[in-house]
Amino acid sequence: MAKDANKTVETAGDVEAFLAAVEPEERREDVRRIAALMAALSGEVARMWGPSIIGFGRYRYRYDSGREGESCRIGFAPRKAELVFYLAGLADMDFATLGTHRRGKGCLYVKRLSGIDMAVLEALIVKSLAHMDEVYPR
């Protein structure tokens, strides 16, 4: 792999097998619920991106530096401690009513779905998809 090549690329990994292996059971139920929600909202089929990201749709980007690549339009990953959501364009969103979470640059971290308002999460996903459609038209 070239030095500047993207590490997270779409793979032929089996999404269903990956989701079925998530532990504990509560987390497995959460990731199935998230996958169904993201598929419904995006109209896209779930695909594996790298070994542990479930992504929906794809877009091509190019930075001013010339670096370019592809990534999923929206996605999530069940990590050991938290669920990580990969969403864009949410800087102006009000997260106060979401529930227990933390944020990073382009990421939303949630311990469990029972700790958040699912309607707010759905609105965040819809906003992210609208942002992606605006910035990276299909």
DONUDREN-276855 format. One record per atom (N, C-alpha, C): y, z, x; residue in one letter. Coordinates in nm, 2 decimals, always signed. Layout:
TIPA        Y        Z        X   res
TIPA        Y        Z        X     a
...
end
This chain:
TIPA        Y        Z        X   res
TIPA    -0.12    +0.00    +0.08     m
TIPA    +0.00    +0.00    +0.00     m
TIPA    +0.12    +0.00    +0.09     m
TIPA    +0.22    -0.09    +0.06     a
TIPA    +0.34    -0.10    +0.14     a
TIPA    +0.42    +0.03    +0.13     a
TIPA    +0.50    +0.06    +0.23     k
TIPA    +0.58    +0.19    +0.23     k
TIPA    +0.66    +0.21    +0.10     k
TIPA    +0.72    +0.11    +0.05     d
TIPA    +0.81    +0.12    -0.07     d
TIPA    +0.74    +0.09    -0.20     d
TIPA    +0.61    +0.07    -0.19     a
TIPA    +0.53    +0.03    -0.31     a
TIPA    +0.53    +0.15    -0.40     a
TIPA    +0.53    +0.13    -0.53     n
TIPA    +0.52    +0.24    -0.63     n
TIPA    +0.38    +0.30    -0.63     n
TIPA    +0.38    +0.43    -0.64     k
TIPA    +0.25    +0.50    -0.64     k
TIPA    +0.20    +0.50    -0.78     k
TIPA    +0.28    +0.51    -0.88     t
TIPA    +0.24    +0.52    -1.02     t
TIPA    +0.25    +0.38    -1.08     t
TIPA    +0.13    +0.32    -1.09     v
TIPA    +0.12    +0.19    -1.15     v
TIPA    +0.02    +0.19    -1.26     v
TIPA    +0.02    +0.10    -1.35     e
TIPA    -0.07    +0.09    -1.46     e
TIPA    -0.21    +0.07    -1.40     e
TIPA    -0.31    +0.14    -1.45     t
TIPA    -0.45    +0.13    -1.41     t
TIPA    -0.54    +0.09    -1.52     t
TIPA    -0.66    +0.07    -1.49     a
TIPA    -0.76    +0.04    -1.60     a
TIPA    -0.83    +0.17    -1.65     a
TIPA    -0.78    +0.28    -1.61     g
TIPA    -0.84    +0.41    -1.65     g
TIPA    -0.86    +0.42    -1.80     g
TIPA    -0.96    +0.49    -1.84     d
TIPA    -1.00    +0.52    -1.98     d
TIPA    -0.91    +0.63    -2.04     d
TIPA    -0.82    +0.60    -2.12     v
TIPA    -0.73    +0.70    -2.18     v
TIPA    -0.81    +0.80    -2.26     v
TIPA    -0.90    +0.76    -2.34     e
TIPA    -0.97    +0.85    -2.43     e
TIPA    -1.06    +0.94    -2.34     e
TIPA    -1.12    +0.89    -2.24     a
TIPA    -1.20    +0.98    -2.15     a
TIPA    -1.11    +1.08    -2.08     a
TIPA    -0.99    +1.04    -2.04     f
TIPA    -0.90    +1.13    -1.97     f
TIPA    -0.86    +1.24    -2.07     f
TIPA    -0.82    +1.20    -2.19     l
TIPA    -0.78    +1.30    -2.29     l
TIPA    -0.89    +1.40    -2.33     l
TIPA    -1.01    +1.35    -2.34     a
TIPA    -1.13    +1.43    -2.37     a
TIPA    -1.16    +1.54    -2.27     a
TIPA    -1.11    +1.51    -2.14     a
TIPA    -1.14    +1.60    -2.03     a
TIPA    -1.04    +1.71    -2.01     a
TIPA    -0.93    +1.70    -2.09     v
TIPA    -0.82    +1.80    -2.08     v
TIPA    -0.87    +1.94    -2.12     v
TIPA    -0.84    +2.04    -2.05     e
TIPA    -0.87    +2.18    -2.08     e
TIPA    -0.75    +2.26    -2.07     e
TIPA    -0.74    +2.37    -2.15     p
TIPA    -0.84    +2.42    -2.25     p
TIPA    -0.83    +2.34    -2.38     p
TIPA    -0.90    +2.38    -2.48     e
TIPA    -0.91    +2.30    -2.60     e
TIPA    -0.77    +2.29    -2.67     e
TIPA    -0.69    +2.39    -2.67     e
TIPA    -0.55    +2.39    -2.73     e
TIPA    -0.47    +2.28    -2.66     e
TIPA    -0.48    +2.27    -2.53     r
TIPA    -0.41    +2.16    -2.46     r
TIPA    -0.46    +2.02    -2.50     r
TIPA    -0.59    +2.01    -2.51     r
TIPA    -0.66    +1.89    -2.54     r
TIPA    -0.61    +1.84    -2.68     r
TIPA    -0.60    +1.94    -2.78     e
TIPA    -0.55    +1.90    -2.91     e
TIPA    -0.40    +1.86    -2.90     e
TIPA    -0.32    +1.93    -2.82     d
TIPA    -0.18    +1.89    -2.80     d
TIPA    -0.17    +1.75    -2.75     d
TIPA    -0.25    +1.71    -2.65     v
TIPA    -0.23    +1.58    -2.59     v
TIPA    -0.28    +1.47    -2.68     v
TIPA    -0.38    +1.50    -2.76     r
TIPA    -0.42    +1.40    -2.86     r
TIPA    -0.31    +1.38    -2.96     r
TIPA    -0.24    +1.49    -3.00     r
TIPA    -0.13    +1.48    -3.10     r
TIPA    -0.02    +1.40    -3.04     r
TIPA    +0.02    +1.43    -2.91     i
TIPA    +0.13    +1.36    -2.85     i
TIPA    +0.09    +1.21    -2.83     i
TIPA    -0.03    +1.18    -2.79     a
TIPA    -0.07    +1.04    -2.78     a
TIPA    -0.06    +0.96    -2.91     a
TIPA    -0.10    +1.02    -3.02     a
TIPA    -0.09    +0.96    -3.15     a
TIPA    +0.06    +0.94    -3.19     a
TIPA    +0.14    +1.04    -3.16     l
TIPA    +0.28    +1.03    -3.20     l
TIPA    +0.35    +0.92    -3.12     l
TIPA    +0.33    +0.92    -2.99     m
TIPA    +0.39    +0.82    -2.91     m
TIPA    +0.34    +0.68    -2.94     m
TIPA    +0.22    +0.66    -2.97     a
TIPA    +0.17    +0.53    -3.01     a
TIPA    +0.23    +0.49    -3.14     a
TIPA    +0.24    +0.58    -3.24     a
TIPA    +0.30    +0.54    -3.37     a
TIPA    +0.45    +0.51    -3.35     a
TIPA    +0.52    +0.58    -3.27     l
TIPA    +0.67    +0.56    -3.26     l
TIPA    +0.70    +0.44    -3.17     l
TIPA    +0.61    +0.41    -3.07     s
TIPA    +0.64    +0.30    -2.98     s
TIPA    +0.58    +0.17    -3.03     s
TIPA    +0.47    +0.18    -3.11     g
TIPA    +0.40    +0.06    -3.15     g
TIPA    +0.31    +0.00    -3.04     g
TIPA    +0.29    +0.08    -2.93     e
TIPA    +0.22    +0.04    -2.81     e
TIPA    +0.09    +0.11    -2.80     e
TIPA    +0.00    +0.05    -2.73     v
TIPA    -0.13    +0.11    -2.70     v
TIPA    -0.12    +0.20    -2.57     v
TIPA    -0.18    +0.32    -2.57     a
TIPA    -0.18    +0.41    -2.46     a
TIPA    -0.25    +0.34    -2.34     a
TIPA    -0.19    +0.35    -2.22     r
TIPA    -0.25    +0.31    -2.10     r
TIPA    -0.23    +0.42    -1.99     r
TIPA    -0.32    +0.42    -1.90     m
TIPA    -0.31    +0.51    -1.79     m
TIPA    -0.22    +0.45    -1.68     m
TIPA    -0.13    +0.54    -1.63     w
TIPA    -0.04    +0.50    -1.52     w
TIPA    -0.07    +0.60    -1.41     w
TIPA    -0.12    +0.55    -1.30     g
TIPA    -0.17    +0.64    -1.20     g
TIPA    -0.29    +0.72    -1.26     g
TIPA    -0.32    +0.83    -1.19     p
TIPA    -0.44    +0.90    -1.24     p
TIPA    -0.42    +1.00    -1.35     p
TIPA    -0.29    +1.03    -1.39     s
TIPA    -0.27    +1.13    -1.49     s
TIPA    -0.16    +1.11    -1.59     s
TIPA    -0.09    +1.00    -1.59     i
TIPA    +0.01    +0.97    -1.69     i
TIPA    -0.03    +0.88    -1.79     i
TIPA    -0.01    +0.92    -1.92     i
TIPA    -0.04    +0.83    -2.03     i
TIPA    +0.09    +0.77    -2.07     i
TIPA    +0.09    +0.63    -2.06     g
TIPA    +0.22    +0.56    -2.09     g
TIPA    +0.21    +0.47    -2.20     g
TIPA    +0.32    +0.43    -2.26     f
TIPA    +0.33    +0.34    -2.37     f
TIPA    +0.43    +0.24    -2.35     f
TIPA    +0.39    +0.11    -2.35     g
TIPA    +0.48    +0.00    -2.32     g
TIPA    +0.51    +0.00    -2.17     g
TIPA    +0.59    -0.10    -2.13     r
TIPA    +0.62    -0.12    -1.99     r
TIPA    +0.76    -0.19    -1.98     r
TIPA    +0.82    -0.16    -1.87     y
TIPA    +0.95    -0.23    -1.84     y
TIPA    +0.96    -0.26    -1.69     y
TIPA    +1.04    -0.35    -1.66     r
TIPA    +1.06    -0.39    -1.52     r
TIPA    +1.20    -0.35    -1.48     r
TIPA    +1.21    -0.28    -1.37     y
TIPA    +1.34    -0.23    -1.32     y
TIPA    +1.37    -0.29    -1.18     y
TIPA    +1.50    -0.29    -1.15     r
TIPA    +1.54    -0.33    -1.02     r
TIPA    +1.67    -0.25    -0.99     r
TIPA    +1.66    -0.18    -0.88     y
TIPA    +1.77    -0.10    -0.83     y
TIPA    +1.87    -0.18    -0.75     y
TIPA    +1.99    -0.13    -0.73     d
TIPA    +2.09    -0.20    -0.65     d
TIPA    +2.04    -0.22    -0.51     d
TIPA    +1.95    -0.13    -0.46     s
TIPA    +1.90    -0.14    -0.33     s
TIPA    +1.80    -0.26    -0.31     s
TIPA    +1.76    -0.32    -0.42     g
TIPA    +1.66    -0.42    -0.42     g
TIPA    +1.52    -0.38    -0.46     g
TIPA    +1.50    -0.25    -0.45     r
TIPA    +1.37    -0.20    -0.49     r
TIPA    +1.34    -0.23    -0.64     r
TIPA    +1.22    -0.28    -0.67     e
TIPA    +1.19    -0.31    -0.81     e
TIPA    +1.05    -0.27    -0.84     e
TIPA    +1.02    -0.26    -0.96     g
TIPA    +0.88    -0.23    -1.00     g
TIPA    +0.87    -0.22    -1.15     g
TIPA    +0.75    -0.17    -1.20     e
TIPA    +0.73    -0.16    -1.34     e
TIPA    +0.69    -0.01    -1.37     e
TIPA    +0.72    +0.03    -1.49     s
TIPA    +0.68    +0.16    -1.53     s
TIPA    +0.66    +0.16    -1.68     s
TIPA    +0.61    +0.27    -1.73     c
TIPA    +0.59    +0.28    -1.88     c
TIPA    +0.73    +0.31    -1.94     c
TIPA    +0.75    +0.27    -2.06     r
TIPA    +0.87    +0.29    -2.14     r
TIPA    +0.89    +0.44    -2.17     r
TIPA    +0.78    +0.50    -2.22     i
TIPA    +0.77    +0.64    -2.25     i
TIPA    +0.63    +0.69    -2.20     i
TIPA    +0.62    +0.82    -2.17     g
TIPA    +0.49    +0.86    -2.14     g
TIPA    +0.49    +1.02    -2.13     g
TIPA    +0.37    +1.07    -2.10     f
TIPA    +0.35    +1.21    -2.08     f
TIPA    +0.23    +1.23    -1.99     f
TIPA    +0.22    +1.35    -1.94     a
TIPA    +0.11    +1.39    -1.85     a
TIPA    +0.08    +1.54    -1.88     a
TIPA    -0.05    +1.57    -1.90     p
TIPA    -0.09    +1.71    -1.92     p
TIPA    -0.12    +1.77    -1.78     p
TIPA    -0.02    +1.84    -1.73     r
TIPA    -0.04    +1.91    -1.60     r
TIPA    -0.10    +2.05    -1.63     r
TIPA    -0.14    +2.12    -1.52     k
TIPA    -0.21    +2.24    -1.54     k
TIPA    -0.12    +2.35    -1.61     k
TIPA    +0.01    +2.36    -1.58     a
TIPA    +0.09    +2.46    -1.64     a
TIPA    +0.17    +2.41    -1.76     a
TIPA    +0.20    +2.28    -1.77     e
TIPA    +0.29    +2.23    -1.87     e
TIPA    +0.25    +2.09    -1.91     e
TIPA    +0.31    +2.05    -2.02     l
TIPA    +0.30    +1.91    -2.06     l
TIPA    +0.43    +1.85    -2.01     l
TIPA    +0.42    +1.73    -1.94     v
TIPA    +0.54    +1.67    -1.89     v
TIPA    +0.57    +1.54    -1.97     v
TIPA    +0.69    +1.53    -2.03     f
TIPA    +0.72    +1.41    -2.10     f
TIPA    +0.82    +1.33    -2.01     f
TIPA    +0.79    +1.20    -2.00     y
TIPA    +0.88    +1.11    -1.93     y
TIPA    +0.96    +1.03    -2.03     y
TIPA    +1.08    +1.07    -2.04     l
TIPA    +1.17    +1.01    -2.14     l
TIPA    +1.31    +0.98    -2.07     l
TIPA    +1.38    +0.88    -2.12     a
TIPA    +1.51    +0.84    -2.06     a
TIPA    +1.62    +0.84    -2.16     a
TIPA    +1.74    +0.85    -2.11     g
TIPA    +1.86    +0.84    -2.20     g
TIPA    +1.89    +0.96    -2.29     g
TIPA    +1.85    +1.07    -2.24     l
TIPA    +1.86    +1.19    -2.32     l
TIPA    +1.97    +1.29    -2.28     l
TIPA    +2.06    +1.24    -2.18     a
TIPA    +2.16    +1.33    -2.13     a
TIPA    +2.25    +1.39    -2.23     a
TIPA    +2.28    +1.32    -2.34     d
TIPA    +2.38    +1.36    -2.44     d
TIPA    +2.31    +1.43    -2.56     d
TIPA    +2.18    +1.45    -2.55     m
TIPA    +2.10    +1.51    -2.66     m
TIPA    +2.12    +1.67    -2.66     m
TIPA    +2.11    +1.72    -2.77     d
TIPA    +2.12    +1.87    -2.79     d
TIPA    +1.97    +1.92    -2.79     d
TIPA    +1.94    +2.00    -2.69     f
TIPA    +1.80    +2.05    -2.68     f
TIPA    +1.79    +2.19    -2.73     f
TIPA    +1.90    +2.25    -2.79     a
TIPA    +1.90    +2.39    -2.83     a
TIPA    +1.80    +2.42    -2.93     a
TIPA    +1.77    +2.32    -3.02     t
TIPA    +1.68    +2.35    -3.13     t
TIPA    +1.53    +2.31    -3.10     t
TIPA    +1.51    +2.26    -2.98     l
TIPA    +1.38    +2.21    -2.95     l
TIPA    +1.28    +2.32    -2.94     l
TIPA    +1.31    +2.43    -2.88     g
TIPA    +1.22    +2.54    -2.86     g
TIPA    +1.21    +2.57    -2.71     g
TIPA    +1.10    +2.64    -2.67     t
TIPA    +1.08    +2.67    -2.53     t
TIPA    +1.05    +2.55    -2.45     t
TIPA    +1.13    +2.52    -2.35     h
TIPA    +1.12    +2.40    -2.26     h
TIPA    +1.20    +2.42    -2.14     h
TIPA    +1.19    +2.33    -2.05     r
TIPA    +1.28    +2.32    -1.93     r
TIPA    +1.29    +2.17    -1.91     r
TIPA    +1.40    +2.13    -1.84     r
TIPA    +1.42    +1.99    -1.81     r
TIPA    +1.44    +1.96    -1.66     r
TIPA    +1.40    +1.84    -1.62     g
TIPA    +1.43    +1.79    -1.49     g
TIPA    +1.49    +1.66    -1.51     g
TIPA    +1.52    +1.59    -1.40     k
TIPA    +1.58    +1.45    -1.41     k
TIPA    +1.47    +1.36    -1.47     k
TIPA    +1.50    +1.32    -1.59     g
TIPA    +1.41    +1.23    -1.66     g
TIPA    +1.28    +1.29    -1.71     g
TIPA    +1.26    +1.42    -1.70     c
TIPA    +1.14    +1.48    -1.75     c
TIPA    +1.17    +1.60    -1.84     c
TIPA    +1.09    +1.62    -1.93     l
TIPA    +1.09    +1.74    -2.02     l
TIPA    +0.96    +1.81    -2.01     l
TIPA    +0.97    +1.94    -1.98     y
TIPA    +0.85    +2.02    -1.96     y
TIPA    +0.83    +2.12    -2.07     y
TIPA    +0.71    +2.12    -2.13     v
TIPA    +0.68    +2.21    -2.25     v
TIPA    +0.54    +2.27    -2.22     v
TIPA    +0.53    +2.40    -2.24     k
TIPA    +0.41    +2.47    -2.22     k
TIPA    +0.30    +2.44    -2.32     k
TIPA    +0.35    +2.44    -2.45     r
TIPA    +0.25    +2.41    -2.56     r
TIPA    +0.34    +2.36    -2.68     r
TIPA    +0.28    +2.27    -2.76     l
TIPA    +0.35    +2.22    -2.87     l
TIPA    +0.38    +2.32    -2.98     l
TIPA    +0.30    +2.43    -2.99     s
TIPA    +0.33    +2.53    -3.08     s
TIPA    +0.46    +2.60    -3.05     s
TIPA    +0.52    +2.59    -2.94     g
TIPA    +0.64    +2.65    -2.90     g
TIPA    +0.77    +2.57    -2.92     g
TIPA    +0.75    +2.45    -2.98     i
TIPA    +0.86    +2.36    -3.00     i
TIPA    +0.87    +2.30    -3.14     i
TIPA    +0.98    +2.25    -3.18     d
TIPA    +1.00    +2.19    -3.31     d
TIPA    +0.96    +2.04    -3.29     d
TIPA    +0.85    +2.00    -3.36     m
TIPA    +0.80    +1.87    -3.34     m
TIPA    +0.89    +1.76    -3.40     m
TIPA    +0.97    +1.79    -3.50     a
TIPA    +1.07    +1.70    -3.55     a
TIPA    +1.18    +1.67    -3.44     a
TIPA    +1.22    +1.77    -3.36     v
TIPA    +1.31    +1.75    -3.26     v
TIPA    +1.25    +1.67    -3.15     v
TIPA    +1.13    +1.70    -3.11     l
TIPA    +1.06    +1.61    -3.01     l
TIPA    +1.05    +1.47    -3.05     l
TIPA    +1.01    +1.45    -3.18     e
TIPA    +1.01    +1.31    -3.23     e
TIPA    +1.14    +1.24    -3.22     e
TIPA    +1.25    +1.31    -3.25     a
TIPA    +1.38    +1.25    -3.24     a
TIPA    +1.42    +1.22    -3.09     a
TIPA    +1.37    +1.30    -3.00     l
TIPA    +1.39    +1.27    -2.86     l
TIPA    +1.32    +1.15    -2.82     l
TIPA    +1.20    +1.13    -2.86     i
TIPA    +1.12    +1.02    -2.83     i
TIPA    +1.18    +0.89    -2.89     i
TIPA    +1.23    +0.90    -3.01     v
TIPA    +1.29    +0.78    -3.07     v
TIPA    +1.42    +0.75    -3.00     v
TIPA    +1.50    +0.85    -2.96     k
TIPA    +1.62    +0.82    -2.88     k
TIPA    +1.59    +0.76    -2.75     k
TIPA    +1.48    +0.80    -2.68     s
TIPA    +1.44    +0.75    -2.55     s
TIPA    +1.40    +0.60    -2.57     s
TIPA    +1.32    +0.57    -2.67     l
TIPA    +1.28    +0.43    -2.70     l
TIPA    +1.40    +0.34    -2.72     l
TIPA    +1.50    +0.39    -2.80     a
TIPA    +1.62    +0.31    -2.83     a
TIPA    +1.70    +0.29    -2.70     a
TIPA    +1.71    +0.39    -2.62     h
TIPA    +1.77    +0.38    -2.49     h
TIPA    +1.70    +0.27    -2.40     h
TIPA    +1.57    +0.27    -2.40     m
TIPA    +1.50    +0.18    -2.32     m
TIPA    +1.52    +0.04    -2.37     m
TIPA    +1.52    +0.02    -2.50     d
TIPA    +1.54    -0.11    -2.57     d
TIPA    +1.68    -0.16    -2.53     d
TIPA    +1.78    -0.07    -2.52     e
TIPA    +1.92    -0.11    -2.49     e
TIPA    +1.93    -0.15    -2.34     e
TIPA    +1.88    -0.07    -2.26     v
TIPA    +1.89    -0.09    -2.11     v
TIPA    +1.80    -0.19    -2.06     v
TIPA    +1.67    -0.19    -2.11     y
TIPA    +1.57    -0.29    -2.06     y
TIPA    +1.51    -0.36    -2.18     y
TIPA    +1.59    -0.46    -2.24     p
TIPA    +1.54    -0.53    -2.35     p
TIPA    +1.41    -0.60    -2.32     p
TIPA    +1.33    -0.61    -2.42     r
TIPA    +1.19    -0.68    -2.40     r
TIPA    +1.21    -0.82    -2.39     r
end
